[in-house]
């Protein structure tokens, strides 16, 4: 009797838009600057839409960005899901 392998739980078709290295670097720099200055941002996040708030923490180990939206409301966004970073003034 031959064992049948289980299907992988990972999705093989990742329909997330691919960002080039320059765009990823620009996003990382803007997030670091916003964290240092406590400046609010609007993040365009894959499958979540717009997330607005201030950068509370950049977690390099887990590749998560902690965005504070209110007094006790924090959203954790995976870095690879961030498509665009904007200033709320524009």
HTML snippet that shows the backbone in 3Dmol.js (N, CA, C, O; Angstrom):
<script src="https://3Dmol.org/build/3Dmol-min.js"></script>
<div id="view" style="width:600px;height:400px;position:relative"></div>
<script>
const pdb = `
ATOM      1  N   UNK A   1       0.840  -1.165   0.000  1.00  0.00           N
ATOM      2  CA  UNK A   1       0.000   0.000   0.000  1.00  0.00           C
ATOM      3  C   UNK A   1       0.897   1.244   0.000  1.00  0.00           C
ATOM      4  O   UNK A   1       1.858   1.314   0.766  1.00  0.00           O
ATOM      5  N   UNK A   2       0.593   2.201  -0.838  1.00  0.00           N
ATOM      6  CA  UNK A   2       1.389   3.414  -0.974  1.00  0.00           C
ATOM      7  C   UNK A   2       0.703   4.556  -0.242  1.00  0.00           C
ATOM      8  O   UNK A   2      -0.508   4.751  -0.347  1.00  0.00           O
ATOM      9  N   UNK A   3       1.513   5.310   0.505  1.00  0.00           N
ATOM     10  CA  UNK A   3       0.970   6.469   1.225  1.00  0.00           C
ATOM     11  C   UNK A   3       0.739   7.625   0.263  1.00  0.00           C
ATOM     12  O   UNK A   3       1.551   7.882  -0.626  1.00  0.00           O
ATOM     13  N   UNK A   4      -0.359   8.306   0.447  1.00  0.00           N
ATOM     14  CA  UNK A   4      -0.690   9.458  -0.387  1.00  0.00           C
ATOM     15  C   UNK A   4      -0.345  10.717   0.404  1.00  0.00           C
ATOM     16  O   UNK A   4      -0.834  10.896   1.520  1.00  0.00           O
ATOM     17  N   UNK A   5       0.496  11.596  -0.160  1.00  0.00           N
ATOM     18  CA  UNK A   5       0.870  12.811   0.572  1.00  0.00           C
ATOM     19  C   UNK A   5      -0.316  13.751   0.722  1.00  0.00           C
ATOM     20  O   UNK A   5      -1.164  13.866  -0.164  1.00  0.00           O
ATOM     21  N   UNK A   6      -0.351  14.420   1.873  1.00  0.00           N
ATOM     22  CA  UNK A   6      -1.399  15.398   2.116  1.00  0.00           C
ATOM     23  C   UNK A   6      -1.116  16.659   1.311  1.00  0.00           C
ATOM     24  O   UNK A   6       0.043  17.016   1.099  1.00  0.00           O
ATOM     25  N   UNK A   7      -2.159  17.327   0.867  1.00  0.00           N
ATOM     26  CA  UNK A   7      -1.936  18.580   0.130  1.00  0.00           C
ATOM     27  C   UNK A   7      -1.354  19.642   1.075  1.00  0.00           C
ATOM     28  O   UNK A   7      -1.673  19.684   2.263  1.00  0.00           O
ATOM     29  N   UNK A   8      -0.517  20.471   0.527  1.00  0.00           N
ATOM     30  CA  UNK A   8       0.108  21.533   1.311  1.00  0.00           C
ATOM     31  C   UNK A   8      -0.944  22.528   1.763  1.00  0.00           C
ATOM     32  O   UNK A   8      -1.869  22.846   1.016  1.00  0.00           O
ATOM     33  N   UNK A   9      -0.801  23.019   2.989  1.00  0.00           N
ATOM     34  CA  UNK A   9      -1.743  24.010   3.501  1.00  0.00           C
ATOM     35  C   UNK A   9      -1.432  25.401   2.960  1.00  0.00           C
ATOM     36  O   UNK A   9      -2.268  26.301   3.045  1.00  0.00           O
ATOM     37  N   UNK A  10      -0.225  25.584   2.399  1.00  0.00           N
ATOM     38  CA  UNK A  10       0.125  26.878   1.820  1.00  0.00           C
ATOM     39  C   UNK A  10      -0.544  27.031   0.462  1.00  0.00           C
ATOM     40  O   UNK A  10      -0.665  26.083  -0.314  1.00  0.00           O
ATOM     41  N   UNK A  11      -0.970  28.259   0.207  1.00  0.00           N
ATOM     42  CA  UNK A  11      -1.551  28.541  -1.103  1.00  0.00           C
ATOM     43  C   UNK A  11      -0.438  28.644  -2.127  1.00  0.00           C
ATOM     44  O   UNK A  11       0.562  29.324  -1.898  1.00  0.00           O
ATOM     45  N   UNK A  12      -0.602  27.989  -3.221  1.00  0.00           N
ATOM     46  CA  UNK A  12       0.411  28.058  -4.266  1.00  0.00           C
ATOM     47  C   UNK A  12       0.220  29.295  -5.125  1.00  0.00           C
ATOM     48  O   UNK A  12       1.185  29.813  -5.688  1.00  0.00           O
ATOM     49  N   UNK A  13      -0.995  29.767  -5.231  1.00  0.00           N
ATOM     50  CA  UNK A  13      -1.280  30.952  -6.031  1.00  0.00           C
ATOM     51  C   UNK A  13      -1.417  32.147  -5.096  1.00  0.00           C
ATOM     52  O   UNK A  13      -2.462  32.349  -4.477  1.00  0.00           O
ATOM     53  N   UNK A  14      -0.364  32.927  -5.002  1.00  0.00           N
ATOM     54  CA  UNK A  14      -0.406  34.131  -4.181  1.00  0.00           C
ATOM     55  C   UNK A  14      -0.710  35.293  -5.113  1.00  0.00           C
ATOM     56  O   UNK A  14       0.154  35.725  -5.875  1.00  0.00           O
ATOM     57  N   UNK A  15      -1.939  35.799  -5.053  1.00  0.00           N
ATOM     58  CA  UNK A  15      -2.334  36.862  -5.969  1.00  0.00           C
ATOM     59  C   UNK A  15      -1.979  38.250  -5.442  1.00  0.00           C
ATOM     60  O   UNK A  15      -2.452  39.254  -5.974  1.00  0.00           O
ATOM     61  N   UNK A  16      -1.154  38.311  -4.404  1.00  0.00           N
ATOM     62  CA  UNK A  16      -0.681  39.576  -3.847  1.00  0.00           C
ATOM     63  C   UNK A  16       0.213  40.256  -4.878  1.00  0.00           C
ATOM     64  O   UNK A  16       1.075  39.603  -5.465  1.00  0.00           O
ATOM     65  N   UNK A  17       0.027  41.554  -5.110  1.00  0.00           N
ATOM     66  CA  UNK A  17       0.893  42.254  -6.069  1.00  0.00           C
ATOM     67  C   UNK A  17       2.356  42.227  -5.605  1.00  0.00           C
ATOM     68  O   UNK A  17       2.641  42.405  -4.421  1.00  0.00           O
ATOM     69  N   UNK A  18       3.257  42.007  -6.530  1.00  0.00           N
ATOM     70  CA  UNK A  18       4.686  41.972  -6.225  1.00  0.00           C
ATOM     71  C   UNK A  18       5.246  43.390  -6.294  1.00  0.00           C
ATOM     72  O   UNK A  18       5.047  44.095  -7.284  1.00  0.00           O
ATOM     73  N   UNK A  19       5.943  43.800  -5.243  1.00  0.00           N
ATOM     74  CA  UNK A  19       6.572  45.112  -5.216  1.00  0.00           C
ATOM     75  C   UNK A  19       8.062  44.951  -5.491  1.00  0.00           C
ATOM     76  O   UNK A  19       8.686  43.992  -5.038  1.00  0.00           O
ATOM     77  N   UNK A  20       8.620  45.887  -6.228  1.00  0.00           N
ATOM     78  CA  UNK A  20      10.053  45.815  -6.496  1.00  0.00           C
ATOM     79  C   UNK A  20      10.840  46.242  -5.249  1.00  0.00           C
ATOM     80  O   UNK A  20      10.276  46.778  -4.295  1.00  0.00           O
ATOM     81  N   UNK A  21      12.142  45.993  -5.281  1.00  0.00           N
ATOM     82  CA  UNK A  21      12.989  46.286  -4.118  1.00  0.00           C
ATOM     83  C   UNK A  21      12.981  47.759  -3.752  1.00  0.00           C
ATOM     84  O   UNK A  21      12.974  48.106  -2.570  1.00  0.00           O
ATOM     85  N   UNK A  22      12.983  48.627  -4.751  1.00  0.00           N
ATOM     86  CA  UNK A  22      12.997  50.069  -4.499  1.00  0.00           C
ATOM     87  C   UNK A  22      11.741  50.498  -3.731  1.00  0.00           C
ATOM     88  O   UNK A  22      11.826  51.272  -2.777  1.00  0.00           O
ATOM     89  N   UNK A  23      10.592  49.997  -4.146  1.00  0.00           N
ATOM     90  CA  UNK A  23       9.328  50.337  -3.482  1.00  0.00           C
ATOM     91  C   UNK A  23       9.309  49.806  -2.052  1.00  0.00           C
ATOM     92  O   UNK A  23       8.866  50.509  -1.143  1.00  0.00           O
ATOM     93  N   UNK A  24       9.781  48.577  -1.836  1.00  0.00           N
ATOM     94  CA  UNK A  24       9.839  48.020  -0.484  1.00  0.00           C
ATOM     95  C   UNK A  24      10.759  48.841   0.413  1.00  0.00           C
ATOM     96  O   UNK A  24      10.442  49.080   1.578  1.00  0.00           O
ATOM     97  N   UNK A  25      11.897  49.272  -0.126  1.00  0.00           N
ATOM     98  CA  UNK A  25      12.841  50.086   0.643  1.00  0.00           C
ATOM     99  C   UNK A  25      12.222  51.431   1.003  1.00  0.00           C
ATOM    100  O   UNK A  25      12.386  51.920   2.121  1.00  0.00           O
ATOM    101  N   UNK A  26      11.510  52.026   0.049  1.00  0.00           N
ATOM    102  CA  UNK A  26      10.861  53.314   0.293  1.00  0.00           C
ATOM    103  C   UNK A  26       9.796  53.188   1.390  1.00  0.00           C
ATOM    104  O   UNK A  26       9.687  54.056   2.256  1.00  0.00           O
ATOM    105  N   UNK A  27       9.019  52.114   1.349  1.00  0.00           N
ATOM    106  CA  UNK A  27       8.000  51.875   2.376  1.00  0.00           C
ATOM    107  C   UNK A  27       8.662  51.725   3.748  1.00  0.00           C
ATOM    108  O   UNK A  27       8.201  52.313   4.726  1.00  0.00           O
ATOM    109  N   UNK A  28       9.733  50.945   3.821  1.00  0.00           N
ATOM    110  CA  UNK A  28      10.440  50.734   5.091  1.00  0.00           C
ATOM    111  C   UNK A  28      10.988  52.045   5.649  1.00  0.00           C
ATOM    112  O   UNK A  28      10.893  52.292   6.852  1.00  0.00           O
ATOM    113  N   UNK A  29      11.556  52.879   4.792  1.00  0.00           N
ATOM    114  CA  UNK A  29      12.098  54.162   5.247  1.00  0.00           C
ATOM    115  C   UNK A  29      11.004  55.086   5.759  1.00  0.00           C
ATOM    116  O   UNK A  29      11.180  55.759   6.775  1.00  0.00           O
ATOM    117  N   UNK A  30       9.880  55.119   5.063  1.00  0.00           N
ATOM    118  CA  UNK A  30       8.771  55.982   5.506  1.00  0.00           C
ATOM    119  C   UNK A  30       8.185  55.505   6.834  1.00  0.00           C
ATOM    120  O   UNK A  30       7.790  56.319   7.668  1.00  0.00           O
ATOM    121  N   UNK A  31       8.129  54.182   7.030  1.00  0.00           N
ATOM    122  CA  UNK A  31       7.630  53.644   8.297  1.00  0.00           C
ATOM    123  C   UNK A  31       8.581  53.984   9.445  1.00  0.00           C
ATOM    124  O   UNK A  31       8.137  54.349  10.534  1.00  0.00           O
ATOM    125  N   UNK A  32       9.891  53.865   9.202  1.00  0.00           N
ATOM    126  CA  UNK A  32      10.862  54.191  10.247  1.00  0.00           C
ATOM    127  C   UNK A  32      10.815  55.674  10.596  1.00  0.00           C
ATOM    128  O   UNK A  32      10.875  56.043  11.769  1.00  0.00           O
ATOM    129  N   UNK A  33      10.709  56.523   9.578  1.00  0.00           N
ATOM    130  CA  UNK A  33      10.623  57.962   9.819  1.00  0.00           C
ATOM    131  C   UNK A  33       9.364  58.307  10.613  1.00  0.00           C
ATOM    132  O   UNK A  33       9.404  59.125  11.532  1.00  0.00           O
ATOM    133  N   UNK A  34       8.247  57.675  10.247  1.00  0.00           N
ATOM    134  CA  UNK A  34       6.982  57.938  10.944  1.00  0.00           C
ATOM    135  C   UNK A  34       7.050  57.474  12.396  1.00  0.00           C
ATOM    136  O   UNK A  34       6.471  58.112  13.275  1.00  0.00           O
ATOM    137  N   UNK A  35       7.751  56.372  12.655  1.00  0.00           N
ATOM    138  CA  UNK A  35       7.893  55.897  14.034  1.00  0.00           C
ATOM    139  C   UNK A  35       8.712  56.874  14.858  1.00  0.00           C
ATOM    140  O   UNK A  35       8.362  57.166  16.001  1.00  0.00           O
ATOM    141  N   UNK A  36       9.804  57.386  14.287  1.00  0.00           N
ATOM    142  CA  UNK A  36      10.680  58.304  15.010  1.00  0.00           C
ATOM    143  C   UNK A  36       9.993  59.631  15.302  1.00  0.00           C
ATOM    144  O   UNK A  36      10.199  60.212  16.367  1.00  0.00           O
ATOM    145  N   UNK A  37       9.184  60.112  14.376  1.00  0.00           N
ATOM    146  CA  UNK A  37       8.541  61.417  14.541  1.00  0.00           C
ATOM    147  C   UNK A  37       7.119  61.322  15.090  1.00  0.00           C
ATOM    148  O   UNK A  37       6.481  62.345  15.339  1.00  0.00           O
ATOM    149  N   UNK A  38       6.616  60.095  15.281  1.00  0.00           N
ATOM    150  CA  UNK A  38       5.248  59.866  15.761  1.00  0.00           C
ATOM    151  C   UNK A  38       4.218  60.524  14.836  1.00  0.00           C
ATOM    152  O   UNK A  38       3.216  61.078  15.288  1.00  0.00           O
ATOM    153  N   UNK A  39       4.491  60.449  13.544  1.00  0.00           N
ATOM    154  CA  UNK A  39       3.661  61.064  12.520  1.00  0.00           C
ATOM    155  C   UNK A  39       2.608  60.064  12.023  1.00  0.00           C
ATOM    156  O   UNK A  39       2.945  58.912  11.748  1.00  0.00           O
ATOM    157  N   UNK A  40       1.353  60.476  11.905  1.00  0.00           N
ATOM    158  CA  UNK A  40       0.316  59.557  11.414  1.00  0.00           C
ATOM    159  C   UNK A  40       0.498  59.257   9.925  1.00  0.00           C
ATOM    160  O   UNK A  40       0.996  60.085   9.163  1.00  0.00           O
ATOM    161  N   UNK A  41       0.082  58.058   9.535  1.00  0.00           N
ATOM    162  CA  UNK A  41       0.176  57.602   8.152  1.00  0.00           C
ATOM    163  C   UNK A  41      -1.100  56.893   7.745  1.00  0.00           C
ATOM    164  O   UNK A  41      -1.905  56.486   8.582  1.00  0.00           O
ATOM    165  N   UNK A  42      -1.262  56.757   6.442  1.00  0.00           N
ATOM    166  CA  UNK A  42      -2.311  55.897   5.890  1.00  0.00           C
ATOM    167  C   UNK A  42      -1.595  54.796   5.117  1.00  0.00           C
ATOM    168  O   UNK A  42      -0.821  55.071   4.201  1.00  0.00           O
ATOM    169  N   UNK A  43      -1.860  53.548   5.494  1.00  0.00           N
ATOM    170  CA  UNK A  43      -1.264  52.408   4.816  1.00  0.00           C
ATOM    171  C   UNK A  43      -2.324  51.752   3.942  1.00  0.00           C
ATOM    172  O   UNK A  43      -3.441  51.501   4.397  1.00  0.00           O
ATOM    173  N   UNK A  44      -1.981  51.477   2.702  1.00  0.00           N
ATOM    174  CA  UNK A  44      -2.855  50.699   1.839  1.00  0.00           C
ATOM    175  C   UNK A  44      -2.403  49.255   1.979  1.00  0.00           C
ATOM    176  O   UNK A  44      -1.304  48.897   1.555  1.00  0.00           O
ATOM    177  N   UNK A  45      -3.259  48.421   2.580  1.00  0.00           N
ATOM    178  CA  UNK A  45      -2.901  47.058   2.939  1.00  0.00           C
ATOM    179  C   UNK A  45      -3.688  46.074   2.085  1.00  0.00           C
ATOM    180  O   UNK A  45      -4.891  46.229   1.874  1.00  0.00           O
ATOM    181  N   UNK A  46      -2.983  45.063   1.601  1.00  0.00           N
ATOM    182  CA  UNK A  46      -3.581  44.019   0.771  1.00  0.00           C
ATOM    183  C   UNK A  46      -4.731  43.340   1.515  1.00  0.00           C
ATOM    184  O   UNK A  46      -4.557  42.878   2.643  1.00  0.00           O
ATOM    185  N   UNK A  47      -5.892  43.280   0.891  1.00  0.00           N
ATOM    186  CA  UNK A  47      -7.118  42.650   1.390  1.00  0.00           C
ATOM    187  C   UNK A  47      -7.697  43.287   2.654  1.00  0.00           C
ATOM    188  O   UNK A  47      -8.672  42.769   3.199  1.00  0.00           O
ATOM    189  N   UNK A  48      -7.123  44.401   3.138  1.00  0.00           N
ATOM    190  CA  UNK A  48      -7.690  45.094   4.297  1.00  0.00           C
ATOM    191  C   UNK A  48      -8.127  46.498   3.933  1.00  0.00           C
ATOM    192  O   UNK A  48      -8.988  47.072   4.600  1.00  0.00           O
ATOM    193  N   UNK A  49      -7.549  47.053   2.890  1.00  0.00           N
ATOM    194  CA  UNK A  49      -7.864  48.419   2.512  1.00  0.00           C
ATOM    195  C   UNK A  49      -6.962  49.389   3.253  1.00  0.00           C
ATOM    196  O   UNK A  49      -5.811  49.075   3.558  1.00  0.00           O
ATOM    197  N   UNK A  50      -7.489  50.565   3.540  1.00  0.00           N
ATOM    198  CA  UNK A  50      -6.699  51.610   4.179  1.00  0.00           C
ATOM    199  C   UNK A  50      -6.702  51.442   5.697  1.00  0.00           C
ATOM    200  O   UNK A  50      -7.738  51.190   6.311  1.00  0.00           O
ATOM    201  N   UNK A  51      -5.512  51.588   6.284  1.00  0.00           N
ATOM    202  CA  UNK A  51      -5.346  51.561   7.735  1.00  0.00           C
ATOM    203  C   UNK A  51      -4.647  52.864   8.111  1.00  0.00           C
ATOM    204  O   UNK A  51      -3.551  53.147   7.629  1.00  0.00           O
ATOM    205  N   UNK A  52      -5.287  53.659   8.975  1.00  0.00           N
ATOM    206  CA  UNK A  52      -4.715  54.945   9.359  1.00  0.00           C
ATOM    207  C   UNK A  52      -4.342  54.925  10.827  1.00  0.00           C
ATOM    208  O   UNK A  52      -5.087  54.400  11.655  1.00  0.00           O
ATOM    209  N   UNK A  53      -3.188  55.496  11.154  1.00  0.00           N
ATOM    210  CA  UNK A  53      -2.752  55.589  12.534  1.00  0.00           C
ATOM    211  C   UNK A  53      -1.277  55.933  12.606  1.00  0.00           C
ATOM    212  O   UNK A  53      -0.669  56.331  11.613  1.00  0.00           O
ATOM    213  N   UNK A  54      -0.710  55.776  13.793  1.00  0.00           N
ATOM    214  CA  UNK A  54       0.709  56.045  13.991  1.00  0.00           C
ATOM    215  C   UNK A  54       1.440  54.722  14.230  1.00  0.00           C
ATOM    216  O   UNK A  54       0.878  53.775  14.779  1.00  0.00           O
ATOM    217  N   UNK A  55       2.694  54.681  13.809  1.00  0.00           N
ATOM    218  CA  UNK A  55       3.498  53.473  13.955  1.00  0.00           C
ATOM    219  C   UNK A  55       3.921  53.358  15.413  1.00  0.00           C
ATOM    220  O   UNK A  55       4.622  54.224  15.937  1.00  0.00           O
ATOM    221  N   UNK A  56       3.492  52.290  16.056  1.00  0.00           N
ATOM    222  CA  UNK A  56       3.814  52.050  17.458  1.00  0.00           C
ATOM    223  C   UNK A  56       5.072  51.191  17.594  1.00  0.00           C
ATOM    224  O   UNK A  56       5.906  51.432  18.467  1.00  0.00           O
ATOM    225  N   UNK A  57       5.200  50.185  16.722  1.00  0.00           N
ATOM    226  CA  UNK A  57       6.327  49.258  16.829  1.00  0.00           C
ATOM    227  C   UNK A  57       6.610  48.639  15.465  1.00  0.00           C
ATOM    228  O   UNK A  57       5.695  48.326  14.703  1.00  0.00           O
ATOM    229  N   UNK A  58       7.901  48.469  15.174  1.00  0.00           N
ATOM    230  CA  UNK A  58       8.340  47.749  13.980  1.00  0.00           C
ATOM    231  C   UNK A  58       8.946  46.445  14.469  1.00  0.00           C
ATOM    232  O   UNK A  58      10.051  46.444  15.012  1.00  0.00           O
ATOM    233  N   UNK A  59       8.248  45.341  14.289  1.00  0.00           N
ATOM    234  CA  UNK A  59       8.696  44.040  14.772  1.00  0.00           C
ATOM    235  C   UNK A  59       9.411  43.309  13.644  1.00  0.00           C
ATOM    236  O   UNK A  59       8.772  42.685  12.797  1.00  0.00           O
ATOM    237  N   UNK A  60      10.739  43.388  13.635  1.00  0.00           N
ATOM    238  CA  UNK A  60      11.529  42.777  12.582  1.00  0.00           C
ATOM    239  C   UNK A  60      11.523  41.262  12.616  1.00  0.00           C
ATOM    240  O   UNK A  60      11.622  40.619  11.572  1.00  0.00           O
ATOM    241  N   UNK A  61      11.408  40.682  13.804  1.00  0.00           N
ATOM    242  CA  UNK A  61      11.409  39.223  13.923  1.00  0.00           C
ATOM    243  C   UNK A  61      10.184  38.599  13.265  1.00  0.00           C
ATOM    244  O   UNK A  61      10.291  37.609  12.540  1.00  0.00           O
ATOM    245  N   UNK A  62       9.032  39.184  13.524  1.00  0.00           N
ATOM    246  CA  UNK A  62       7.779  38.642  12.983  1.00  0.00           C
ATOM    247  C   UNK A  62       7.331  39.361  11.717  1.00  0.00           C
ATOM    248  O   UNK A  62       6.304  39.010  11.137  1.00  0.00           O
ATOM    249  N   UNK A  63       8.100  40.375  11.279  1.00  0.00           N
ATOM    250  CA  UNK A  63       7.768  41.149  10.087  1.00  0.00           C
ATOM    251  C   UNK A  63       6.381  41.781  10.193  1.00  0.00           C
ATOM    252  O   UNK A  63       5.612  41.784   9.232  1.00  0.00           O
ATOM    253  N   UNK A  64       6.069  42.324  11.393  1.00  0.00           N
ATOM    254  CA  UNK A  64       4.790  42.988  11.626  1.00  0.00           C
ATOM    255  C   UNK A  64       5.004  44.457  11.966  1.00  0.00           C
ATOM    256  O   UNK A  64       5.992  44.822  12.604  1.00  0.00           O
ATOM    257  N   UNK A  65       4.073  45.287  11.537  1.00  0.00           N
ATOM    258  CA  UNK A  65       4.061  46.698  11.876  1.00  0.00           C
ATOM    259  C   UNK A  65       2.852  46.905  12.784  1.00  0.00           C
ATOM    260  O   UNK A  65       1.729  46.574  12.404  1.00  0.00           O
ATOM    261  N   UNK A  66       3.071  47.448  13.977  1.00  0.00           N
ATOM    262  CA  UNK A  66       1.994  47.722  14.922  1.00  0.00           C
ATOM    263  C   UNK A  66       1.536  49.166  14.699  1.00  0.00           C
ATOM    264  O   UNK A  66       2.320  50.099  14.872  1.00  0.00           O
ATOM    265  N   UNK A  67       0.283  49.348  14.320  1.00  0.00           N
ATOM    266  CA  UNK A  67      -0.284  50.662  14.043  1.00  0.00           C
ATOM    267  C   UNK A  67      -1.298  50.999  15.126  1.00  0.00           C
ATOM    268  O   UNK A  67      -2.272  50.273  15.324  1.00  0.00           O
ATOM    269  N   UNK A  68      -1.060  52.115  15.830  1.00  0.00           N
ATOM    270  CA  UNK A  68      -1.985  52.564  16.878  1.00  0.00           C
ATOM    271  C   UNK A  68      -3.045  53.447  16.221  1.00  0.00           C
ATOM    272  O   UNK A  68      -2.728  54.479  15.630  1.00  0.00           O
ATOM    273  N   UNK A  69      -4.308  53.027  16.331  1.00  0.00           N
ATOM    274  CA  UNK A  69      -5.408  53.759  15.708  1.00  0.00           C
ATOM    275  C   UNK A  69      -6.193  54.597  16.700  1.00  0.00           C
ATOM    276  O   UNK A  69      -6.899  55.525  16.307  1.00  0.00           O
ATOM    277  N   UNK A  70      -6.081  54.294  17.924  1.00  0.00           N
ATOM    278  CA  UNK A  70      -6.813  55.029  18.942  1.00  0.00           C
ATOM    279  C   UNK A  70      -6.105  54.861  20.264  1.00  0.00           C
ATOM    280  O   UNK A  70      -4.937  54.474  20.304  1.00  0.00           O
ATOM    281  N   UNK A  71      -6.793  55.145  21.330  1.00  0.00           N
ATOM    282  CA  UNK A  71      -6.175  55.071  22.649  1.00  0.00           C
ATOM    283  C   UNK A  71      -5.726  53.648  22.982  1.00  0.00           C
ATOM    284  O   UNK A  71      -4.589  53.450  23.410  1.00  0.00           O
ATOM    285  N   UNK A  72      -6.584  52.671  22.795  1.00  0.00           N
ATOM    286  CA  UNK A  72      -6.245  51.278  23.098  1.00  0.00           C
ATOM    287  C   UNK A  72      -6.386  50.354  21.899  1.00  0.00           C
ATOM    288  O   UNK A  72      -6.445  49.136  22.068  1.00  0.00           O
ATOM    289  N   UNK A  73      -6.440  50.901  20.703  1.00  0.00           N
ATOM    290  CA  UNK A  73      -6.664  50.093  19.507  1.00  0.00           C
ATOM    291  C   UNK A  73      -5.383  50.008  18.682  1.00  0.00           C
ATOM    292  O   UNK A  73      -4.911  51.012  18.149  1.00  0.00           O
ATOM    293  N   UNK A  74      -4.828  48.806  18.582  1.00  0.00           N
ATOM    294  CA  UNK A  74      -3.615  48.575  17.798  1.00  0.00           C
ATOM    295  C   UNK A  74      -3.887  47.489  16.768  1.00  0.00           C
ATOM    296  O   UNK A  74      -4.454  46.443  17.083  1.00  0.00           O
ATOM    297  N   UNK A  75      -3.473  47.753  15.531  1.00  0.00           N
ATOM    298  CA  UNK A  75      -3.619  46.799  14.436  1.00  0.00           C
ATOM    299  C   UNK A  75      -2.229  46.321  14.051  1.00  0.00           C
ATOM    300  O   UNK A  75      -1.308  47.126  13.914  1.00  0.00           O
ATOM    301  N   UNK A  76      -2.074  45.007  13.874  1.00  0.00           N
ATOM    302  CA  UNK A  76      -0.798  44.440  13.443  1.00  0.00           C
ATOM    303  C   UNK A  76      -0.904  44.101  11.961  1.00  0.00           C
ATOM    304  O   UNK A  76      -1.754  43.314  11.545  1.00  0.00           O
ATOM    305  N   UNK A  77      -0.018  44.716  11.174  1.00  0.00           N
ATOM    306  CA  UNK A  77      -0.046  44.556   9.727  1.00  0.00           C
ATOM    307  C   UNK A  77       1.247  43.877   9.270  1.00  0.00           C
ATOM    308  O   UNK A  77       2.332  44.360   9.593  1.00  0.00           O
ATOM    309  N   UNK A  78       1.161  42.775   8.531  1.00  0.00           N
ATOM    310  CA  UNK A  78       2.376  42.167   7.980  1.00  0.00           C
ATOM    311  C   UNK A  78       3.033  43.115   6.971  1.00  0.00           C
ATOM    312  O   UNK A  78       2.359  43.698   6.122  1.00  0.00           O
ATOM    313  N   UNK A  79       4.350  43.259   7.077  1.00  0.00           N
ATOM    314  CA  UNK A  79       5.062  44.179   6.197  1.00  0.00           C
ATOM    315  C   UNK A  79       4.836  43.833   4.725  1.00  0.00           C
ATOM    316  O   UNK A  79       4.689  44.729   3.894  1.00  0.00           O
ATOM    317  N   UNK A  80       4.806  42.561   4.405  1.00  0.00           N
ATOM    318  CA  UNK A  80       4.669  42.164   3.001  1.00  0.00           C
ATOM    319  C   UNK A  80       3.288  42.477   2.434  1.00  0.00           C
ATOM    320  O   UNK A  80       3.104  42.438   1.217  1.00  0.00           O
ATOM    321  N   UNK A  81       2.310  42.789   3.294  1.00  0.00           N
ATOM    322  CA  UNK A  81       0.972  43.147   2.830  1.00  0.00           C
ATOM    323  C   UNK A  81       0.802  44.643   2.576  1.00  0.00           C
ATOM    324  O   UNK A  81      -0.233  45.062   2.057  1.00  0.00           O
ATOM    325  N   UNK A  82       1.795  45.454   2.932  1.00  0.00           N
ATOM    326  CA  UNK A  82       1.703  46.904   2.725  1.00  0.00           C
ATOM    327  C   UNK A  82       2.025  47.205   1.270  1.00  0.00           C
ATOM    328  O   UNK A  82       3.100  46.867   0.775  1.00  0.00           O
ATOM    329  N   UNK A  83       1.084  47.841   0.598  1.00  0.00           N
ATOM    330  CA  UNK A  83       1.249  48.161  -0.814  1.00  0.00           C
ATOM    331  C   UNK A  83       1.685  49.604  -1.035  1.00  0.00           C
ATOM    332  O   UNK A  83       2.382  49.909  -2.003  1.00  0.00           O
ATOM    333  N   UNK A  84       1.266  50.503  -0.120  1.00  0.00           N
ATOM    334  CA  UNK A  84       1.553  51.917  -0.289  1.00  0.00           C
ATOM    335  C   UNK A  84       1.451  52.630   1.044  1.00  0.00           C
ATOM    336  O   UNK A  84       0.640  52.259   1.893  1.00  0.00           O
ATOM    337  N   UNK A  85       2.276  53.659   1.232  1.00  0.00           N
ATOM    338  CA  UNK A  85       2.249  54.478   2.443  1.00  0.00           C
ATOM    339  C   UNK A  85       1.986  55.915   2.018  1.00  0.00           C
ATOM    340  O   UNK A  85       2.670  56.439   1.139  1.00  0.00           O
ATOM    341  N   UNK A  86       0.988  56.562   2.643  1.00  0.00           N
ATOM    342  CA  UNK A  86       0.630  57.932   2.300  1.00  0.00           C
ATOM    343  C   UNK A  86       0.537  58.788   3.558  1.00  0.00           C
ATOM    344  O   UNK A  86       0.336  58.286   4.664  1.00  0.00           O
ATOM    345  N   UNK A  87       0.689  60.092   3.356  1.00  0.00           N
ATOM    346  CA  UNK A  87       0.457  61.042   4.435  1.00  0.00           C
ATOM    347  C   UNK A  87      -1.032  61.382   4.455  1.00  0.00           C
ATOM    348  O   UNK A  87      -1.635  61.561   3.397  1.00  0.00           O
ATOM    349  N   UNK A  88      -1.633  61.475   5.640  1.00  0.00           N
ATOM    350  CA  UNK A  88      -3.077  61.778   5.689  1.00  0.00           C
ATOM    351  C   UNK A  88      -3.418  63.173   5.199  1.00  0.00           C
ATOM    352  O   UNK A  88      -4.582  63.444   4.905  1.00  0.00           O
ATOM    353  N   UNK A  89      -2.440  64.072   5.101  1.00  0.00           N
ATOM    354  CA  UNK A  89      -2.706  65.438   4.664  1.00  0.00           C
ATOM    355  C   UNK A  89      -3.001  65.523   3.171  1.00  0.00           C
ATOM    356  O   UNK A  89      -3.558  66.520   2.711  1.00  0.00           O
ATOM    357  N   UNK A  90      -2.633  64.480   2.396  1.00  0.00           N
ATOM    358  CA  UNK A  90      -2.813  64.524   0.944  1.00  0.00           C
ATOM    359  C   UNK A  90      -4.079  63.853   0.512  1.00  0.00           C
ATOM    360  O   UNK A  90      -4.377  63.805  -0.681  1.00  0.00           O
TER     361      UNK A  90
END
`;
const viewer = $3Dmol.createViewer("view");
viewer.addModel(pdb, "pdb");
viewer.setStyle({}, {cartoon: {color: "spectrum"}});
viewer.zoomTo();
viewer.render();
</script>
